[in-house]
Amino acid sequence: MAEHYPLIFTYRDLVEGMGFLAEVVAEGRVLAVTEGPDSYWMFGVNPGGLAEGAKSTAETQRLFREAYRAVLFDLIAESKDFAEFKAKAESFFRETNEAVEAEWKTAVTAIRQGKVKVDTTGVPKKPAETPVSFTVSEKRDFTPKANRLEEREPAIAA
């Protein structure tokens, strides 16, 4: 039987376009599904156009992250300027997979009711009501303070 885990992720990317640099910060939702000992999937809620699967949770998370970043790279390559990229990126992120969203909400309820046990040792927890957010800004000032290590595990939504 498959187990469903509602997750909230935070990604920060710097992507280069034709004559501009954009910073993209996203806090989105994803549904992680364990279908067996060697079958793991991540389905995007927001953005809703992504899904990746692999034989381990770590590999699935890596592939999902790479797919997300690849979409940003494709969008920026197709954009003539920052304004066009921003519009395309915001449209991509606003896509909601409504079927997966319904499953995500059901998974939140199951965790809150104790029907699904989650080992949260070392895993951050965020309220499921955490708003989805997505910002795209053009970088004009460059300092080492902007460098951040933010690749971390998604948080369980509960």
MDTraj code that builds the backbone (N, CA, C; nanometers):
import mdtraj as md
import numpy as np

residues = "MET ALA GLU HIS TYR PRO LEU ILE PHE THR TYR ARG ASP LEU VAL GLU GLY MET GLY PHE LEU ALA GLU VAL VAL ALA GLU GLY ARG VAL LEU ALA VAL THR GLU GLY PRO ASP SER TYR TRP MET PHE GLY VAL ASN PRO GLY GLY LEU ALA GLU GLY ALA LYS SER THR ALA GLU THR GLN ARG LEU PHE ARG GLU ALA TYR ARG ALA VAL LEU PHE ASP LEU ILE ALA GLU SER LYS ASP PHE ALA GLU PHE LYS ALA LYS ALA GLU SER PHE PHE ARG GLU THR ASN GLU ALA VAL GLU ALA GLU TRP LYS THR ALA VAL THR ALA ILE ARG GLN GLY LYS VAL LYS VAL ASP THR THR GLY VAL PRO LYS LYS PRO ALA GLU THR PRO VAL SER PHE THR VAL SER GLU LYS ARG ASP PHE THR PRO LYS ALA ASN ARG LEU GLU GLU ARG GLU PRO ALA ILE ALA ALA".split()
xyz = np.array([
    [0.0838, -0.1181, 0.0000],
    [0.0000, 0.0000, 0.0000],
    [0.0889, 0.1252, 0.0000],
    [0.0560, 0.2185, -0.0820],
    [0.1341, 0.3413, -0.0942],
    [0.1121, 0.4316, 0.0272],
    [0.2193, 0.4990, 0.0682],
    [0.2094, 0.5984, 0.1741],
    [0.2324, 0.7355, 0.1132],
    [0.1544, 0.8330, 0.1594],
    [0.1605, 0.9682, 0.1051],
    [0.2099, 1.0654, 0.2127],
    [0.3036, 1.1512, 0.1733],
    [0.3610, 1.2488, 0.2649],
    [0.3533, 1.3882, 0.2033],
    [0.2843, 1.4806, 0.2688],
    [0.2771, 1.6178, 0.2176],
    [0.4039, 1.6932, 0.2581],
    [0.4697, 1.7533, 0.1613],
    [0.5947, 1.8241, 0.1880],
    [0.5855, 1.9693, 0.1421],
    [0.6642, 2.0525, 0.2072],
    [0.6810, 2.1916, 0.1673],
    [0.8294, 2.2100, 0.1381],
    [0.8606, 2.2618, 0.0204],
    [1.0012, 2.2819, -0.0140],
    [1.0313, 2.4300, -0.0291],
    [1.1579, 2.4643, -0.0095],
    [1.2060, 2.5999, -0.0333],
    [1.3289, 2.5886, -0.1223],
    [1.3222, 2.6494, -0.2388],
    [1.4342, 2.6504, -0.3330],
    [1.4727, 2.7948, -0.3622],
    [1.6028, 2.8173, -0.3760],
    [1.6542, 2.9482, -0.4171],
    [1.7513, 2.9239, -0.5310],
    [1.7302, 2.9933, -0.6411],
    [1.8147, 2.9773, -0.7587],
    [1.8555, 3.1118, -0.8154],
    [1.9747, 3.1169, -0.8694],
    [2.0207, 3.2289, -0.9500],
    [2.0324, 3.1760, -1.0920],
    [1.9635, 3.2418, -1.1857],
    [1.9662, 3.1971, -1.3246],
    [2.0030, 3.3142, -1.4147],
    [2.0874, 3.2859, -1.5125],
    [2.1371, 3.3890, -1.6032],
    [2.0575, 3.3915, -1.7323],
    [2.0167, 3.5118, -1.7701],
    [1.9492, 3.5317, -1.8978],
    [2.0367, 3.6141, -1.9903],
    [1.9787, 3.6604, -2.0987],
    [2.0520, 3.7430, -2.1951],
    [2.0703, 3.8834, -2.1363],
    [2.1821, 3.9042, -2.0676],
    [2.2133, 4.0351, -2.0123],
    [2.1525, 4.0632, -1.8764],
    [2.1006, 3.9632, -1.8077],
    [2.0450, 3.9852, -1.6743],
    [2.0616, 3.8602, -1.5896],
    [2.0559, 3.8806, -1.4582],
    [2.0633, 3.7717, -1.3615],
    [1.9376, 3.7785, -1.2759],
    [1.8700, 3.6661, -1.2618],
    [1.7459, 3.6618, -1.1836],
    [1.7629, 3.5702, -1.0632],
    [1.7061, 3.6151, -0.9515],
    [1.6990, 3.5313, -0.8322],
    [1.5550, 3.4819, -0.8210],
    [1.5410, 3.3516, -0.8043],
    [1.4091, 3.2899, -0.7930],
    [1.4027, 3.2196, -0.6581],
    [1.3050, 3.2573, -0.5766],
    [1.2855, 3.1945, -0.4462],
    [1.1437, 3.1382, -0.4438],
    [1.1357, 3.0086, -0.4188],
    [1.0052, 2.9421, -0.4210],
    [0.9827, 2.8644, -0.2926],
    [0.8631, 2.8742, -0.2398],
    [0.8187, 2.7864, -0.1326],
    [0.6930, 2.7195, -0.1858],
    [0.7095, 2.5927, -0.2206],
    [0.6014, 2.5217, -0.2862],
    [0.5620, 2.3948, -0.2127],
    [0.4694, 2.3238, -0.2732],
    [0.4178, 2.2013, -0.2119],
    [0.4367, 2.0836, -0.3071],
    [0.4678, 1.9709, -0.2471],
    [0.4890, 1.8493, -0.3240],
    [0.4350, 1.7311, -0.2438],
    [0.3856, 1.6308, -0.3138],
    [0.3382, 1.5094, -0.2489],
    [0.4396, 1.3997, -0.2753],
    [0.4971, 1.3465, -0.1672],
    [0.5905, 1.2337, -0.1791],
    [0.5108, 1.1057, -0.1586],
    [0.5340, 1.0089, -0.2459],
    [0.4610, 0.8827, -0.2396],
    [0.5611, 0.7685, -0.2354],
    [0.5466, 0.6829, -0.1348],
    [0.6281, 0.5625, -0.1235],
    [0.5407, 0.4469, -0.1691],
    [0.5805, 0.3824, -0.2781],
    [0.5002, 0.2730, -0.3317],
    [0.5584, 0.1361, -0.2991],
    [0.6724, 0.1326, -0.2368],
    [0.7385, 0.0078, -0.2009],
    [0.8825, 0.0364, -0.1645],
    [0.9597, -0.0668, -0.1360],
    [1.0970, -0.0433, -0.0908],
    [1.1882, 0.0193, -0.1962],
    [1.1527, 0.0092, -0.3225],
    [1.2362, 0.0661, -0.4295],
    [1.1573, 0.1553, -0.5237],
    [1.0506, 0.2170, -0.4749],
    [0.9681, 0.2999, -0.5618],
    [0.9192, 0.4233, -0.4861],
    [0.9808, 0.5359, -0.5193],
    [0.9490, 0.6623, -0.4552],
    [0.9171, 0.7652, -0.5633],
    [0.8176, 0.8497, -0.5353],
    [0.7766, 0.9525, -0.6312],
    [0.7564, 1.0850, -0.5599],
    [0.7757, 1.1921, -0.6337],
    [0.7406, 1.3257, -0.5879],
    [0.6568, 1.3903, -0.6979],
    [0.5370, 1.4360, -0.6598],
    [0.4444, 1.4993, -0.7523],
    [0.4235, 1.6443, -0.7090],
    [0.4477, 1.7378, -0.7973],
    [0.4303, 1.8780, -0.7648],
    [0.2843, 1.9150, -0.7497],
    [0.2544, 1.9920, -0.6452],
    [0.1234, 2.0543, -0.6280],
    [0.1339, 2.1953, -0.6848],
    [0.2313, 2.2711, -0.6327],
    [0.2693, 2.4031, -0.6855],
    [0.4211, 2.4066, -0.6882],
    [0.4842, 2.4026, -0.7988],
    [0.4272, 2.3972, -0.9325],
    [0.3709, 2.2584, -0.9625],
    [0.2637, 2.2578, -1.0393],
    [0.1935, 2.1329, -1.0639],
    [0.2402, 2.0529, -1.1827],
    [0.3347, 2.1027, -1.2588],
    [0.3762, 2.0341, -1.3806],
    [0.4956, 1.9430, -1.3658],
    [0.5333, 1.9080, -1.2433],
    [0.6532, 1.8272, -1.2234],
    [0.6216, 1.6968, -1.1516],
    [0.6914, 1.5903, -1.1891],
    [0.6862, 1.4622, -1.1187],
    [0.8157, 1.3887, -1.1486],
    [0.8716, 1.3261, -1.0472],
    [0.9939, 1.2472, -1.0635],
    [0.9866, 1.1259, -0.9731],
    [1.0477, 1.0178, -1.0162],
    [1.0517, 0.8963, -0.9365],
    [1.1869, 0.8291, -0.9461],
    [1.2212, 0.7515, -0.8414],
    [1.3480, 0.6796, -0.8386],
    [1.3383, 0.5675, -0.7355],
    [1.4529, 0.5030, -0.7104],
    [1.4563, 0.3898, -0.6187],
    [1.4834, 0.4281, -0.4737],
    [1.5103, 0.5562, -0.4468],
    [1.5325, 0.6013, -0.3091],
    [1.4729, 0.7399, -0.2924],
    [1.4473, 0.7755, -0.1683],
    [1.3921, 0.9090, -0.1436],
    [1.4932, 1.0169, -0.1799],
    [1.6197, 0.9935, -0.1472],
    [1.7227, 1.0939, -0.1774],
    [1.7355, 1.1152, -0.3280],
    [1.7357, 1.0082, -0.4040],
    [1.7467, 1.0194, -0.5498],
    [1.6232, 1.0875, -0.6085],
    [1.5070, 1.0560, -0.5560],
    [1.3841, 1.1182, -0.6034],
    [1.3867, 1.2685, -0.5764],
    [1.4294, 1.3079, -0.4570],
    [1.4382, 1.4500, -0.4250],
    [1.5374, 1.5202, -0.5167],
    [1.6509, 1.4559, -0.5423],
    [1.7519, 1.5154, -0.6308],
    [1.6969, 1.5345, -0.7714],
    [1.6290, 1.4326, -0.8230],
    [1.5737, 1.4406, -0.9587],
    [1.4641, 1.5466, -0.9681],
    [1.3805, 1.5571, -0.8648],
    [1.2755, 1.6584, -0.8634],
    [1.3373, 1.7976, -0.8641],
    [1.4389, 1.8163, -0.7819],
    [1.5073, 1.9463, -0.7744],
    [1.5705, 1.9818, -0.9078],
    [1.6346, 1.8838, -0.9716],
    [1.6963, 1.9073, -1.1026],
    [1.5922, 1.9408, -1.2082],
    [1.4778, 1.8728, -1.2057],
    [1.3711, 1.8993, -1.3025],
    [1.3173, 2.0411, -1.2848],
    [1.3006, 2.0822, -1.1596],
    [1.2548, 2.2192, -1.1311],
    [1.3534, 2.3209, -1.1882],
    [1.4807, 2.3007, -1.1584],
    [1.5843, 2.3930, -1.2065],
    [1.5912, 2.3920, -1.3594],
    [1.5745, 2.2767, -1.4212],
    [1.5787, 2.2673, -1.5681],
    [1.4657, 2.3487, -1.6312],
    [1.3486, 2.3506, -1.5679],
    [1.2387, 2.4321, -1.6200],
    [1.2780, 2.5803, -1.6155],
    [1.3372, 2.6229, -1.5039],
    [1.3811, 2.7627, -1.4951],
    [1.4827, 2.7949, -1.6049],
    [1.5780, 2.7042, -1.6279],
    [1.6784, 2.7257, -1.7326],
    [1.6131, 2.7347, -1.8706],
    [1.5148, 2.6482, -1.8977],
    [1.4447, 2.6536, -2.0266],
    [1.3688, 2.7852, -2.0423],
    [1.2991, 2.8261, -1.9365],
    [1.2213, 2.9501, -1.9433],
    [1.3109, 3.0713, -1.9657],
    [1.4253, 3.0750, -1.8990],
    [1.5124, 3.1903, -1.9141],
    [1.5793, 3.1910, -2.0514],
    [1.6073, 3.0729, -2.1054],
    [1.6676, 3.0643, -2.2389],
    [1.5707, 3.1139, -2.3461],
    [1.4404, 3.1005, -2.3216],
    [1.3380, 3.1419, -2.4175],
    [1.2950, 3.2878, -2.4004],
    [1.3487, 3.3560, -2.2985],
    [1.3034, 3.4912, -2.2663],
    [1.3999, 3.5964, -2.3192],
    [1.3437, 3.7002, -2.3796],
    [1.4282, 3.8059, -2.4367],
    [1.4754, 3.9057, -2.3308],
    [1.4020, 3.9132, -2.2159],
    [1.4412, 4.0067, -2.1108],
    [1.3868, 3.9585, -1.9767],
    [1.4211, 4.0318, -1.8706],
    [1.3808, 3.9929, -1.7358],
    [1.2286, 3.9877, -1.7209],
    [1.1589, 4.0873, -1.7724],
    [1.0125, 4.0929, -1.7570],
    [0.9458, 3.9691, -1.8176],
    [0.9929, 3.9284, -1.9331],
    [0.9350, 3.8089, -1.9965],
    [0.9643, 3.6841, -1.9134],
    [1.0877, 3.6722, -1.8647],
    [1.1213, 3.5565, -1.7805],
    [1.0358, 3.5534, -1.6545],
    [1.0231, 3.6670, -1.5893],
    [0.9450, 3.6737, -1.4660],
    [0.8010, 3.6279, -1.4906],
    [0.7410, 3.6753, -1.5972],
    [0.6028, 3.6369, -1.6287],
    [0.5921, 3.4864, -1.6541],
    [0.6862, 3.4323, -1.7303],
    [0.6834, 3.2880, -1.7602],
    [0.7064, 3.2045, -1.6344],
    [0.8024, 3.2467, -1.5511],
    [0.8336, 3.1716, -1.4293],
    [0.7160, 3.1743, -1.3320],
    [0.6523, 3.2901, -1.3171],
    [0.5369, 3.3001, -1.2281],
    [0.4212, 3.2145, -1.2779],
    [0.4007, 3.2112, -1.4073],
    [0.2951, 3.1280, -1.4649],
    [0.3231, 2.9799, -1.4379],
    [0.4472, 2.9380, -1.4564],
    [0.4872, 2.7992, -1.4289],
    [0.4587, 2.7638, -1.2835],
    [0.4984, 2.8497, -1.1920],
    [0.4824, 2.8179, -1.0505],
    [0.3356, 2.8181, -1.0081],
    [0.2547, 2.9025, -1.0662],
    [0.1121, 2.9101, -1.0298],
    [0.0327, 2.7876, -1.0749],
    [0.0872, 2.7092, -1.1662],
    [0.0155, 2.5891, -1.2102],
    [-0.0087, 2.4989, -1.0899],
    [-0.1337, 2.4637, -1.0687],
    [-0.1685, 2.3753, -0.9576],
    [-0.2214, 2.2442, -1.0141],
    [-0.1641, 2.1338, -0.9670],
    [-0.2159, 2.0029, -1.0014],
    [-0.3262, 1.9738, -0.9000],
    [-0.4507, 1.9965, -0.9404],
    [-0.5629, 1.9885, -0.8470],
    [-0.5852, 1.8478, -0.7919],
    [-0.5621, 1.7452, -0.8721],
    [-0.5785, 1.6080, -0.8232],
    [-0.4748, 1.5776, -0.7154],
    [-0.3517, 1.6185, -0.7394],
    [-0.2458, 1.5957, -0.6406],
    [-0.2691, 1.6837, -0.5178],
    [-0.3218, 1.8040, -0.5379],
    [-0.3517, 1.8915, -0.4244],
    [-0.4527, 1.8251, -0.3307],
    [-0.5534, 1.7605, -0.3862],
    [-0.6530, 1.6911, -0.3036],
    [-0.5860, 1.5783, -0.2237],
    [-0.4967, 1.5045, -0.2873],
    [-0.4235, 1.3979, -0.2174],
    [-0.3324, 1.4569, -0.1096],
    [-0.2711, 1.5722, -0.1382],
    [-0.1824, 1.6398, -0.0432],
    [-0.2603, 1.6763, 0.0828],
    [-0.3803, 1.7324, 0.0644],
    [-0.4638, 1.7706, 0.1783],
    [-0.5079, 1.6482, 0.2586],
    [-0.5406, 1.5397, 0.1901],
    [-0.5777, 1.4156, 0.2575],
    [-0.4600, 1.3627, 0.3385],
    [-0.3396, 1.3737, 0.2833],
    [-0.2193, 1.3278, 0.3536],
    [-0.1931, 1.4121, 0.4785],
    [-0.2163, 1.5429, 0.4709],
    [-0.2008, 1.6302, 0.5882],
    [-0.2965, 1.5828, 0.6984],
    [-0.4205, 1.5592, 0.6624],
    [-0.5201, 1.5144, 0.7599],
    [-0.4792, 1.3817, 0.8221],
    [-0.4305, 1.2889, 0.7412],
    [-0.3891, 1.1573, 0.7916],
    [-0.2745, 1.1706, 0.8916],
    [-0.1803, 1.2594, 0.8644],
    [-0.0689, 1.2799, 0.9579],
    [-0.1197, 1.3441, 1.0865],
    [-0.2042, 1.4430, 1.0748],
    [-0.2565, 1.5112, 1.1932],
    [-0.3395, 1.4178, 1.2813],
    [-0.4082, 1.3218, 1.2183],
    [-0.4907, 1.2270, 1.2932],
    [-0.4111, 1.1062, 1.3415],
    [-0.2820, 1.1019, 1.3082],
    [-0.1978, 0.9909, 1.3517],
    [-0.2155, 0.8634, 1.2715],
    [-0.2839, 0.8711, 1.1579],
    [-0.3045, 0.7526, 1.0733],
    [-0.1788, 0.7148, 0.9967],
    [-0.0926, 0.8124, 0.9762],
    [0.0357, 0.7892, 0.9093],
    [0.1437, 0.8323, 1.0070],
    [0.2318, 0.7403, 1.0389],
    [0.3413, 0.7714, 1.1301],
    [0.4590, 0.8216, 1.0481],
    [0.5117, 0.9353, 1.0894],
    [0.6245, 0.9952, 1.0193],
    [0.7397, 1.0080, 1.1179],
    [0.8541, 0.9511, 1.0821],
    [0.9736, 0.9706, 1.1639],
    [1.0294, 1.1071, 1.1289],
    [1.0073, 1.2029, 1.2162],
    [1.0501, 1.3398, 1.1879],
    [1.1849, 1.3721, 1.2508],
    [1.2584, 1.2690, 1.2895],
    [1.3915, 1.2909, 1.3444],
    [1.4777, 1.3595, 1.2387],
    [1.5183, 1.4798, 1.2670],
    [1.6021, 1.5533, 1.1731],
    [1.5282, 1.6132, 1.0551],
    [1.3964, 1.5948, 1.0491],
    [1.3169, 1.6496, 0.9395],
    [1.2396, 1.7703, 0.9923],
    [1.2559, 1.8856, 0.9289],
    [1.1805, 2.0022, 0.9770],
    [1.0310, 1.9837, 0.9551],
    [0.9531, 2.0531, 1.0335],
    [0.8077, 2.0494, 1.0232],
    [0.7581, 2.1907, 1.0010],
    [0.6631, 2.2081, 0.9116],
    [0.6006, 2.3384, 0.8881],
    [0.4503, 2.3196, 0.8891],
    [0.3786, 2.4227, 0.9306],
    [0.2326, 2.4123, 0.9243],
    [0.1872, 2.3955, 0.7784],
    [0.0920, 2.3086, 0.7568],
    [0.0405, 2.2859, 0.6215],
    [-0.0187, 2.4133, 0.5630],
    [-0.0585, 2.5053, 0.6488],
    [-0.1171, 2.6310, 0.6041],
    [-0.0116, 2.7326, 0.5584],
    [0.1163, 2.6950, 0.5639],
    [0.2225, 2.7838, 0.5166],
    [0.1899, 2.8262, 0.3743],
    [0.1842, 2.9565, 0.3481],
    [0.1455, 3.0003, 0.2136],
    [0.2494, 2.9623, 0.1086],
    [0.2008, 2.9272, -0.0067],
    [0.2853, 2.9048, -0.1230],
    [0.3360, 3.0426, -0.1656],
    [0.4644, 3.0529, -0.1951],
    [0.5167, 3.1826, -0.2388],
    [0.6212, 3.1631, -0.3480],
    [0.6327, 3.2650, -0.4309],
    [0.7255, 3.2593, -0.5430],
    [0.7640, 3.4020, -0.5784],
    [0.8922, 3.4324, -0.5688],
    [0.9375, 3.5661, -0.6054],
    [1.0495, 3.5556, -0.7077],
    [1.0463, 3.6468, -0.8022],
    [1.1497, 3.6574, -0.9047],
    [1.1982, 3.8012, -0.9005],
    [1.3266, 3.8182, -0.8774],
    [1.3812, 3.9536, -0.8734],
    [1.5083, 3.9605, -0.9573],
    [1.5279, 4.0769, -1.0158],
    [1.6474, 4.0976, -1.0966],
    [1.7600, 4.1407, -1.0037],
    [1.8737, 4.0739, -1.0157],
    [1.9895, 4.1057, -0.9335],
    [2.0697, 4.2159, -1.0011],
    [2.0936, 4.3214, -0.9248],
    [2.1723, 4.4340, -0.9767],
    [2.2944, 4.4604, -0.8899],
    [2.2845, 4.4259, -0.7628],
    [2.3957, 4.4439, -0.6702],
    [2.4526, 4.3064, -0.6367],
    [2.5820, 4.2947, -0.6430],
    [2.6451, 4.1653, -0.6215],
    [2.7443, 4.1750, -0.5066],
    [2.7178, 4.0991, -0.4015],
    [2.8077, 4.0933, -0.2876],
    [2.8135, 3.9490, -0.2386],
    [2.9215, 3.9118, -0.1709],
    [2.9303, 3.7750, -0.1178],
    [2.8210, 3.7429, -0.0166],
    [2.7572, 3.8438, 0.0443],
    [2.6499, 3.8181, 0.1410],
    [2.5304, 3.7477, 0.0764],
    [2.5182, 3.7570, -0.0537],
    [2.4056, 3.6933, -0.1228],
    [2.4237, 3.5419, -0.1352],
    [2.5453, 3.4940, -0.1169],
    [2.5713, 3.3498, -0.1281],
    [2.5139, 3.2771, -0.0073],
    [2.4357, 3.1743, -0.0350],
    [2.3740, 3.0966, 0.0720],
    [2.3738, 2.9496, 0.0349],
    [2.3938, 2.8665, 0.1349],
    [2.3763, 2.7229, 0.1180],
    [2.2364, 2.6904, 0.1674],
    [2.1452, 2.6669, 0.0746],
    [2.0067, 2.6446, 0.1156],
    [1.9492, 2.5132, 0.0652],
    [2.0327, 2.4251, 0.0210],
    [1.9810, 2.2954, -0.0200],
    [1.9574, 2.2122, 0.1047],
    [1.8337, 2.1921, 0.1372],
    [1.7987, 2.1125, 0.2545],
    [1.6797, 2.0273, 0.2207],
    [1.6533, 1.9344, 0.3077],
    [1.5407, 1.8445, 0.2874],
    [1.4099, 1.9228, 0.2935],
    [1.3104, 1.8806, 0.2188],
    [1.1790, 1.9436, 0.2319],
    [1.1238, 1.9211, 0.3732],
    [1.0361, 2.0078, 0.4173],
    [0.9730, 1.9961, 0.5485],
    [0.8421, 1.9197, 0.5337],
    [0.8108, 1.8421, 0.6367],
    [0.6833, 1.7707, 0.6378],
    [0.5733, 1.8709, 0.6743],
    [0.4664, 1.8675, 0.6010],
    [0.3528, 1.9555, 0.6278],
    [0.2571, 1.8867, 0.7224],
    [0.2300, 1.9511, 0.8320],
    [0.1393, 1.8891, 0.9309],
    [0.0554, 1.9960, 0.9978],
])
top = md.Topology()
chain = top.add_chain()
for i, resn in enumerate(residues, 1):
    res = top.add_residue(resn, chain, resSeq=i)
    for name in ("N", "CA", "C"):
        top.add_atom(name, md.element.get_by_symbol(name[0]), res)
traj = md.Trajectory(xyz[None], top)
